[in-house]
């Protein structure tokens, strides 16, 4: 069996380090390159500085490049890896629209497939489907989103919360309702508009990740919640994404929904 050769960016971080460990222990994968400004070693492999990425990728010849860094670094990394025709799995969050489009252009121009997701947890991807289903029937309800993460998380709100808000907003737009997303509230904000979506970010302790979408109206409230109890939930999905993208030949940006739909059909 030919193993999938994988490079990991952000290899000294929480998720990147876990991915390096999982890849090294997988029977069908091989960790061939790791990148992080802090250097050092992961799983017995030297961690290269991102400035050396082009040279190291040429030498290591990975099939798949995995990125769990930050938005600015990820854009550069994706452009570098795509330029070398390496397939991509990107779990970094916090991209602006222009940054995302910059990555899309590099991916499409170089003809590589890429799985980009704000959350690789299988449960979260089902959570998004439940939100999409609920809003079809509860379009007249108020919608609020509350997300909680550890104190070290850099971006807020989370990519998962923004995706949930996007799902709600898209459905309401299809009904002719333009939504406004509000990030928290303060002061005399007045009566809550019907088409306002509130997003509230909590940062405390070592919370891995918790998301709740609240649908509320007079007399009742429905809450859809996902709680990640460890980063293994994200790693499990990311490992599936590596296996899936390694077999793809059609260029473009794919989601975890594409990955999971393929797994279910199989």
BELQUI-V708928 format. One record per residue. RES is the residue in one letter. PSI is psi in whole degrees, 0 to 359 (NA if undefined). Layout:
# BELQUI-V708928
[[RES,PSI] [RES,PSI]]
This chain:
# BELQUI-V708928
[[X,128] [X,123] [X,150] [X,124] [X,123] [X,138] [X,143] [X,126] [X,138] [X,31] [X,345] [X,2] [X,179] [X,308] [X,319] [X,320] [X,320] [X,320] [X,319] [X,318] [X,313] [X,318] [X,317] [X,330] [X,356] [X,137] [X,332] [X,11] [X,160] [X,127] [X,112] [X,347] [X,147] [X,143] [X,139] [X,138] [X,338] [X,350] [X,208] [X,209] [X,147] [X,130] [X,37] [X,2] [X,135] [X,134] [X,119] [X,153] [X,144] [X,334] [X,338] [X,10] [X,313] [X,313] [X,315] [X,320] [X,323] [X,320] [X,320] [X,333] [X,59] [X,154] [X,325] [X,137] [X,123] [X,130] [X,119] [X,78] [X,238] [X,169] [X,313] [X,315] [X,319] [X,321] [X,313] [X,316] [X,316] [X,317] [X,321] [X,310] [X,317] [X,322] [X,339] [X,15] [X,33] [X,133] [X,156] [X,144] [X,116] [X,119] [X,6] [X,146] [X,177] [X,14] [X,142] [X,167] [X,321] [X,324] [X,319] [X,319] [X,327] [X,319] [X,317] [X,316] [X,317] [X,320] [X,314] [X,321] [X,324] [X,358] [X,43] [X,148] [X,144] [X,133] [X,116] [X,122] [X,138] [X,348] [X,123] [X,357] [X,132] [X,320] [X,321] [X,322] [X,328] [X,321] [X,313] [X,321] [X,322] [X,321] [X,315] [X,320] [X,315] [X,318] [X,337] [X,327] [X,343] [X,36] [X,344] [X,358] [X,155] [X,144] [X,126] [X,144] [X,128] [X,128] [X,144] [X,131] [X,171] [X,161] [X,346] [X,355] [X,133] [X,323] [X,148] [X,140] [X,170] [X,157] [X,328] [X,318] [X,318] [X,322] [X,318] [X,317] [X,321] [X,321] [X,314] [X,314] [X,321] [X,319] [X,316] [X,325] [X,324] [X,340] [X,7] [X,16] [X,115] [X,128] [X,152] [X,127] [X,127] [X,129] [X,89] [X,170] [X,148] [X,143] [X,198] [X,85] [X,351] [X,185] [X,142] [X,122] [X,151] [X,322] [X,23] [X,134] [X,117] [X,133] [X,130] [X,125] [X,129] [X,133] [X,114] [X,141] [X,223] [X,31] [X,124] [X,313] [X,130] [X,131] [X,134] [X,129] [X,124] [X,125] [X,118] [X,143] [X,180] [X,120] [X,347] [X,163] [X,133] [X,131] [X,131] [X,119] [X,139] [X,133] [X,125] [X,122] [X,344] [X,164] [X,352] [X,329] [X,320] [X,320] [X,321] [X,314] [X,321] [X,324] [X,320] [X,319] [X,321] [X,312] [X,319] [X,311] [X,332] [X,337] [X,357] [X,147] [X,344] [X,126] [X,154] [X,174] [X,127] [X,161] [X,173] [X,338] [X,321] [X,318] [X,309] [X,324] [X,322] [X,320] [X,318] [X,318] [X,324] [X,NA]]
